[in-house]
């Protein structure tokens, strides 16, 4: 039916601007869009199995991410932007996983077989996520992994004192449950050719990761013993090989999380002392604050604002490193362009580890062009390469942390699934929701909010951190409950709490009127259920006048229905009005007498 233009305009305004449609700050900033608001609420209600189901709707690594995620969600947490004390979102995820995650809760449903075969190169988080999403779409998936273990760099690049291998192995069982074939210890380009994978599969996803360290050339280092790089050092430690001998005083060059991992690992492998040396000043270190804190607790020294200039050796082994002062790392435009001063210092050491970045190794035998960091040249939105049916994910596409790698694995899977179905891989696609974005939620703080302090997990004493046993023990029940209760529940649902009627028809008003605009009409019962109390308007941050709008909709419905209410039950009212004012039922008192 036709509605007044003013009514249609108001509906469009609500459909577009209703704050109920806006994503919470943490959810928007998470590349996988995990519904932290929901699962934290479930934790606060001690519904831990429900919390795990909510988390696993988006990702399959709750225990792993709960331990090692760089948690960009916490940066956007309103308790951070308002008070500087974000909610411990990652730790709460881990708490739910440690307490309640079990295989019988995992969703192993799949669509019917498509008859299509896909190959995924790399069993890290990106490759695994792509494999999972494709398997659930009904495609046969085989994962080829060079390492003898699953997990990629998450497994061999993050020490066990942070992420136990048993946690990874448990969560990776999900792939087998979905029927995904894992071929471990198979190197593409050596044990199997890239061309054969292309010819034998309908699509290929490259998620082989950055398994080579970038090592800058420093004078005097060529052929000197006692020098290694982060990737090799952490990998051999993880696999229990320990071929590289850690001796005496150790220097780790680099300022990121990997540098902290190398420093803390070297201490556990017998270093007499460990010093990290970075180009960045202390305030600009890229390493996570909690990683820096862990290193400091364990006695790691920091020398910030220095660049390696020369390696000094004696008898074929490193003896010291000379450093030159780094006065700044970036130019006025924010580009990496270090500048140096005149000051120099020499630090003695017997072991030197470079943690200065990682590079993607080519597995395509030169078939694809590689750019910065070895990343394959591909479309940034679809992750498609110039090679038909070949896509990239994870480090290969620019992901730098685990949750970003997983999101890029999911993005690649969406493209592959469309490609296998013969669909346009770009058309009508919500690319924003395939990665992180800035939430447009604009609501006032809840009334009487207190600046409650952030709760912290329990860690083992520093004196006991002489091995690779996990040193962060997570939350206990009491602390998890207290921390989950700090959540401000950043969503706009005040009108839904005030109005019983709205809850019968929608999740929030914007969705109701968006559906109306798509369908072209609305059920009369919706408009007629409003009792015109205006309580929804009183709590709406946009002060939308819903009662006024529903009243206008009613008028248009009555007008289109020949002056009659469109609600079937209202016929009785019409009859009551007709009879109530008829001669038969109306009593008349004649005037002029007593």
C-alpha positions in Angstrom: 0.0 0.0 0.0 1.0 3.7 -0.4 2.2 5.7 2.6 2.7 9.4 2.9 6.2 10.6 1.8 6.8 12.0 5.3 6.2 8.5 6.8 8.5 6.9 4.3 11.2 9.5 5.0 11.0 9.0 8.7 11.3 5.2 8.3 14.4 5.6 6.1 15.9 7.9 8.7 15.4 5.3 11.5 16.6 2.4 9.3 19.8 4.3 8.6 20.5 6.1 11.9 19.1 3.8 14.6 22.0 3.1 17.0 20.7 -0.4 17.5 22.2 -1.3 14.2 25.7 -0.2 15.2 28.3 -2.8 16.2 29.9 -2.6 19.7 33.4 -1.1 19.7 35.1 -4.4 20.6 33.2 -6.4 18.0 34.0 -3.9 15.2 37.7 -3.8 16.0 38.0 -7.6 16.1 38.9 -8.8 12.5 36.9 -11.9 13.2 34.0 -9.9 14.8 33.7 -12.1 17.8 30.7 -11.0 19.9 32.7 -10.2 23.0 29.7 -8.3 24.5 27.6 -11.4 24.3 30.1 -14.0 25.6 31.3 -11.7 28.4 27.7 -11.3 29.5 27.3 -15.1 29.5 30.5 -15.5 31.6 29.1 -13.0 34.1 26.0 -15.2 34.4 28.2 -18.4 34.7 26.9 -19.7 31.4 30.3 -20.8 30.3 29.2 -23.4 27.7 27.0 -20.8 26.1 30.0 -18.4 26.0 32.1 -21.0 24.2 29.3 -21.6 21.7 29.2 -17.8 21.1 33.0 -17.6 20.6 33.1 -20.6 18.3 30.4 -19.1 16.1 33.3 -16.9 14.8 36.6 -18.7 15.5 38.0 -22.1 16.4 40.9 -21.0 18.6 39.4 -19.6 21.8 42.1 -21.1 24.1 45.0 -20.1 21.8 43.7 -16.6 21.1 42.8 -16.1 24.7 46.6 -16.5 25.5 48.4 -14.8 22.6 46.0 -12.5 20.8 47.3 -8.9 20.5 43.6 -8.1 21.3 43.0 -4.9 19.2 39.4 -5.1 20.6 40.8 -4.0 24.0 42.1 -0.8 22.4 38.6 0.2 21.4 37.0 -1.0 24.6 35.1 2.0 26.1 36.6 1.4 29.5 39.9 2.1 27.8 38.9 5.2 25.8 37.1 6.6 28.9 39.2 5.4 31.8 42.4 3.9 30.3 41.6 0.4 31.8 40.2 -1.8 29.1 38.3 -5.0 29.9 40.5 -8.1 29.8 38.7 -9.5 26.8 41.3 -12.0 25.7 41.8 -13.4 29.2 38.0 -13.9 29.6 38.0 -15.7 26.3 40.7 -18.0 27.6 38.8 -18.5 30.9 35.7 -19.7 29.1 37.9 -22.0 26.9 39.8 -23.5 29.8 36.7 -24.1 31.9 34.1 -25.2 29.3 35.5 -25.9 25.8 34.8 -29.6 24.8 34.4 -31.4 21.5 30.8 -32.2 21.9 30.0 -28.4 21.8 31.7 -28.0 18.4 29.5 -27.4 15.4 30.6 -30.0 12.8 27.6 -29.4 10.4 28.5 -29.1 6.7 26.6 -28.4 3.5 26.2 -31.3 1.1 29.2 -32.2 -1.0 29.9 -29.8 -3.8 32.2 -32.2 -5.6 34.9 -29.5 -5.6 38.5 -30.1 -4.3 40.5 -27.3 -2.7 44.2 -27.3 -1.6 45.4 -25.1 1.3 49.2 -24.6 1.6 50.0 -23.9 5.3 48.4 -25.2 8.5 48.8 -21.9 10.4 45.7 -20.0 11.6 45.0 -18.5 8.2 45.2 -21.7 6.3 43.2 -23.6 9.0 40.5 -20.9 9.0 40.2 -21.0 5.2 40.1 -24.8 5.3 37.3 -24.8 7.9 35.1 -22.4 6.1 35.5 -24.2 2.8 34.9 -27.6 4.4 31.7 -26.3 6.0 30.6 -25.1 2.5 30.8 -28.7 1.3 34.1 -28.7 -0.5 36.8 -31.3 0.0 39.9 -29.7 1.5 43.5 -30.9 1.8 46.0 -28.9 3.8 49.7 -29.2 2.9 52.1 -28.3 5.7 55.9 -28.3 5.6 56.3 -28.6 9.4 55.6 -31.9 11.2 53.1 -30.1 13.4 50.0 -28.0 13.0 49.7 -24.3 13.9 52.3 -22.7 11.6 54.3 -19.8 13.1 51.8 -19.7 16.0 53.1 -23.1 16.9 56.8 -22.7 16.3 57.1 -19.0 16.7 55.4 -18.5 20.1 57.1 -20.2 23.0 55.3 -22.8 25.1 55.5 -20.8 28.2 53.0 -18.5 26.5 51.0 -21.0 24.4 51.3 -24.7 25.2 51.3 -27.1 22.2 48.6 -29.2 23.9 46.2 -26.2 23.6 46.9 -25.9 19.8 46.6 -29.7 19.2 43.3 -29.8 21.0 41.7 -27.0 19.0 43.1 -28.3 15.7 41.1 -31.5 16.2 38.2 -29.5 14.8 39.7 -29.7 11.3 39.8 -33.5 11.4 36.2 -33.6 12.7 35.2 -31.6 9.6 36.8 -34.2 7.3 39.8 -31.9 6.4 42.8 -34.0 5.3 46.1 -32.8 6.9 49.3 -33.7 5.1 52.1 -32.8 7.5 55.8 -32.8 6.7 55.0 -32.1 3.0 56.9 -29.3 1.4 55.5 -27.7 -1.7 58.2 -27.3 -4.3 60.1 -30.3 -2.9 57.7 -33.2 -2.0 54.9 -31.9 -4.3 55.0 -29.3 -7.0 52.9 -26.2 -7.1 51.7 -27.0 -10.6 50.5 -30.4 -9.6 48.4 -28.8 -6.8 46.8 -26.5 -9.3 46.1 -29.2 -11.8 44.6 -31.6 -9.2 42.4 -29.1 -7.4 39.6 -26.7 -8.3 41.1 -23.9 -6.1 44.3 -23.3 -4.1 44.8 -21.0 -1.1 48.4 -19.9 -0.3 48.8 -19.5 3.4 52.3 -20.7 3.9 53.3 -17.8 6.2 56.4 -15.8 6.9 58.9 -18.6 7.9 62.1 -16.7 7.1 63.7 -14.0 9.2 64.8 -10.8 7.7 68.4 -10.2 8.9 70.1 -6.8 8.1 73.7 -6.8 6.9 76.0 -5.8 9.7 79.7 -5.3 9.2 81.8 -8.1 10.6 79.1 -10.7 11.0 79.8 -12.9 8.0 81.0 -16.4 9.0 80.9 -15.6 12.7 79.6 -18.2 15.2 77.0 -17.5 17.8 74.7 -15.5 15.6 71.2 -16.7 14.6 67.7 -15.3 13.8 64.4 -15.3 15.5 62.5 -17.8 13.2 65.2 -20.5 13.4 65.8 -19.9 17.1 62.2 -20.1 18.2 61.3 -22.9 15.7 64.1 -25.2 16.9 63.2 -24.5 20.5 59.6 -25.3 19.9 60.4 -28.6 18.1 62.9 -29.6 20.8 65.9 -29.6 18.6 68.1 -26.9 20.3 70.9 -27.2 17.8 72.0 -23.6 18.3 74.0 -23.3 21.5 73.1 -20.3 23.7 76.2 -19.1 25.5 77.0 -16.4 28.0 75.6 -12.9 27.6 72.9 -12.6 24.9 71.9 -9.7 22.7 68.5 -9.7 20.9 68.1 -7.1 18.3 64.5 -5.9 17.7 61.7 -4.2 19.6 58.6 -6.3 18.8 56.9 -9.2 20.5 59.1 -11.6 18.7 62.1 -9.9 20.2 60.6 -10.4 23.7 59.9 -14.0 22.9 63.5 -14.6 21.9 64.9 -12.8 25.0 62.7 -14.8 27.4 63.4 -18.0 25.5 67.2 -17.4 25.6 67.0 -16.8 29.4 65.3 -20.2 29.7 67.9 -21.8 27.5 70.8 -20.9 29.8 71.8 -17.3 29.0 73.9 -15.6 31.7 72.2 -12.3 30.8 69.9 -11.0 28.1 69.7 -7.5 26.6 67.3 -6.4 23.9 68.5 -3.6 21.6 66.0 -1.6 19.5 66.0 1.3 17.1 62.9 2.6 18.8 63.0 4.6 22.0 61.3 2.9 25.0 58.0 4.8 24.5 57.8 3.7 20.9 58.6 0.0 21.3 56.1 -2.0 19.1 56.1 -4.9 21.6 52.9 -5.4 23.6 53.0 -3.9 27.0 52.4 -7.2 28.7 55.2 -8.8 26.7 57.6 -6.0 27.8 56.4 -6.4 31.4 57.1 -10.2 31.3 60.6 -9.6 29.9 61.4 -7.0 32.6 60.1 -9.3 35.3 62.4 -12.0 34.1 65.5 -9.8 34.2 65.8 -8.8 30.5 67.6 -5.5 30.0 66.5 -2.9 27.5 68.8 -0.7 25.4 66.5 1.5 23.3 67.4 3.9 20.5 70.5 2.1 19.1 71.3 0.5 15.7 73.9 -2.3 15.2 76.9 -1.0 13.3 79.6 -3.7 13.7 80.0 -7.2 15.0 83.3 -7.8 16.8 84.5 -11.4 16.9 87.4 -13.3 18.5 88.5 -16.8 17.5 85.6 -17.0 15.0 82.9 -16.4 17.6 81.0 -13.1 18.4 82.5 -11.1 21.2 80.6 -7.8 21.1 78.5 -5.5 19.0 79.0 -1.8 18.4 75.9 0.3 18.2 75.3 3.8 16.9 72.7 6.1 18.3 69.3 6.2 16.5 67.8 9.6 16.9 64.5 8.9 15.1 62.9 6.0 13.3 60.3 7.8 11.1 60.2 10.9 9.0 57.5 13.7 9.1 55.2 11.6 6.9 55.4 8.6 9.2 57.6 6.6 6.8 60.3 4.3 8.3 63.5 6.4 7.8 65.9 6.1 10.7 68.4 8.9 11.4 71.5 8.5 13.4 73.6 10.6 15.8 77.3 10.4 16.7 77.1 8.5 20.0 78.3 4.9 20.0 78.4 2.1 22.5 79.7 -1.4 22.6 78.0 -4.3 24.4 79.8 -7.5 25.0 78.0 -10.8 24.2 78.6 -14.4 23.2 75.3 -14.9 21.4 73.4 -12.6 19.0 69.8 -13.1 17.8 68.2 -11.0 15.1 64.4 -10.4 15.6 64.1 -7.8 12.9 61.2 -9.0 10.8 60.0 -12.0 8.8 59.6 -12.8 5.1 57.3 -15.0 3.1 59.1 -17.7 1.2 57.9 -18.4 -2.4 56.2 -21.8 -2.9 54.9 -21.0 -6.4 58.2 -21.6 -8.1 58.2 -18.0 -9.4 54.7 -18.2 -10.8 53.5 -15.2 -8.7 55.1 -11.8 -8.1 56.1 -11.0 -4.5 56.2 -7.5 -3.0 57.3 -6.2 0.4 58.0 -8.8 3.0 57.6 -11.5 0.3 53.9 -11.0 0.2 52.2 -12.2 -3.0 50.7 -9.5 -5.3 47.0 -10.0 -5.0 43.7 -8.1 -5.0 43.5 -6.6 -1.5 39.7 -7.2 -1.2 39.2 -10.6 -2.8 42.8 -11.9 -2.3 42.7 -13.3 -5.8 46.0 -13.5 -7.7 46.7 -13.2 -11.4 46.7 -17.0 -11.5 43.3 -18.5 -12.1 41.9 -20.3 -9.0 44.8 -19.2 -6.8 44.2 -17.0 -3.7 46.3 -15.9 -0.8 45.7 -15.5 3.0 47.5 -14.7 6.3 51.0 -13.4 6.3 51.0 -13.8 2.5 48.2 -11.1 2.3 49.5 -8.8 5.1 48.1 -10.2 8.3 50.6 -9.5 11.2 48.8 -11.0 14.2 47.0 -14.3 14.6 43.4 -12.9 14.5 44.2 -10.9 11.4 45.6 -14.0 9.7 42.4 -15.9 10.5 40.3 -13.0 9.1 42.2 -13.1 5.9 41.8 -16.9 5.8 38.0 -16.3 6.0 38.1 -13.6 3.4 40.0 -15.9 1.0 37.5 -18.7 1.7 34.6 -16.4 0.8 36.3 -15.7 -2.6 37.1 -19.3 -3.2 33.5 -20.4 -2.4 32.1 -17.9 -4.9 34.7 -18.9 -7.5 33.8 -22.6 -7.2 30.1 -21.7 -7.5 30.8 -19.7 -10.7 29.8 -16.4 -9.1 31.3 -13.0 -9.2 33.8 -12.9 -6.3 33.2 -9.2 -5.7 29.6 -8.4 -6.4 27.3 -7.3 -3.5 30.0 -8.2 -1.0 30.2 -6.6 2.5 34.0 -6.2 2.5 33.9 -4.1 5.7 32.5 -6.9 7.7 35.3 -9.2 6.5 37.9 -7.3 8.5 37.9 -4.8 11.3 36.3 -1.3 11.1 35.5 1.7 13.2 32.2 1.4 15.0 29.8 4.3 14.5 28.1 3.6 17.8 27.3 6.9 19.5 25.6 6.5 22.9 26.0 8.1 26.3 27.8 6.2 29.1 25.3 4.3 31.3 24.3 6.2 34.4 26.4 5.9 37.5 29.3 4.1 35.8 32.3 3.6 38.2 35.9 3.6 37.1 36.5 0.0 38.2 40.1 -1.3 38.1 41.1 -3.9 35.5 41.6 -7.4 36.9 44.7 -9.3 36.1 45.5 -13.0 35.6 47.6 -15.1 38.0 51.2 -15.7 37.0 53.7 -18.1 38.5 56.5 -16.5 40.6 59.5 -15.3 38.5 61.9 -17.6 40.4 60.0 -20.6 38.9 60.2 -19.4 35.3 63.3 -21.4 34.5 61.5 -23.8 32.1 58.8 -23.7 29.4 55.8 -24.4 31.6 53.0 -21.9 31.1 53.7 -18.9 33.3 50.3 -17.1 33.0 47.6 -19.2 34.7 44.6 -17.2 33.7 41.7 -16.1 35.8 40.2 -17.9 38.7 36.4 -18.0 39.0 36.1 -15.0 41.4 38.3 -12.8 39.3 36.7 -13.8 36.0 33.2 -12.9 37.5 34.5 -9.6 38.7 36.2 -8.7 35.4 33.2 -9.8 33.3 31.0 -7.6 35.4 33.0 -4.5 34.4 31.6 -4.8 30.8 29.6 -1.7 29.9 27.5 -3.7 27.3 28.1 -1.2 24.6 25.0 -1.5 22.5 21.9 0.6 22.0 18.9 -1.5 23.2 17.3 0.9 25.7 14.1 1.1 23.8 13.9 -2.7 23.7 14.2 -2.8 27.4 11.4 -0.2 27.8 8.9 -1.6 25.2 7.5 -5.1 25.4 5.8 -4.7 22.0 9.0 -4.0 20.0 10.6 -7.3 21.3 7.7 -9.2 19.7 8.7 -8.0 16.2 12.3 -7.1 16.0 15.8 -6.9 17.6 15.9 -3.1 17.3 13.8 -0.5 15.5 16.2 0.1 12.7 15.9 -3.5 11.6 12.1 -3.3 11.7 11.9 -0.4 9.4 14.7 -1.7 7.1 12.6 -4.8 6.6 9.6 -2.6 5.9 11.4 -0.7 3.2 12.6 -3.9 1.6 9.2 -5.6 1.7 7.2 -2.5 0.9 4.7 -3.0 3.7 4.3 -3.8 7.4 1.9 -6.0 9.3 -0.9 -3.8 10.8 -0.5 -5.6 14.1 3.0 -4.0 14.5 1.7 -0.4 14.3 -1.4 -1.1 16.3 0.6 -2.8 19.1 2.1 0.6 20.1 0.3 2.1 23.1 1.7 5.6 22.5 3.5 5.8 25.9 6.6 7.5 24.4 8.9 5.6 26.8 11.1 4.5 23.9 11.6 8.0 22.7 12.6 9.1 26.2 15.5 6.7 26.2 16.5 6.9 22.5 19.8 8.7 22.0 18.5 10.0 18.7 15.1 10.9 20.3 13.2 9.1 17.4 9.4 9.6 17.9 8.3 6.1 17.3 4.7 6.6 18.7 4.2 9.5 16.3 5.4 7.4 13.4 3.3 4.4 14.3 0.3 6.7 14.7 0.9 8.1 11.2 1.2 4.5 9.8 -2.2 3.7 11.4 -3.8 6.7 9.7 -2.4 5.7 6.3 -3.7 2.1 6.9 -7.2 3.3 7.8 -7.3 5.6 4.8 -6.3 2.8 2.5 -8.9 0.6 4.1 -11.9 2.8 3.3 -11.8 4.4 6.7 -11.8 1.1 8.6 -9.1 -0.4 10.8 -7.2 -3.1 9.1 -7.1 -5.2 12.2 -9.7 -8.1 12.0 -10.4 -7.9 15.7 -11.5 -4.3 15.4 -14.7 -5.2 13.6 -16.3 -5.8 16.9 -15.5 -2.2 17.9 -17.1 -1.0 14.7 -20.2 -2.9 15.5 -20.2 -1.6 19.1 -20.0 2.0 17.8 -22.8 1.3 15.3 -25.1 -0.2 17.8 -24.1 2.1 20.7 -25.4 5.1 18.8 -28.5 3.5 17.2 -32.1 4.4 18.1 -32.6 1.0 19.5 -29.8 1.3 22.1 -29.8 5.0 22.8 -32.0 6.4 25.6 -33.4 9.8 25.0 -34.9 12.0 27.8 -37.5 14.4 26.7 -37.2 17.9 28.1 -39.8 20.3 29.4 -41.1 18.4 32.4 -40.2 16.8 35.7 
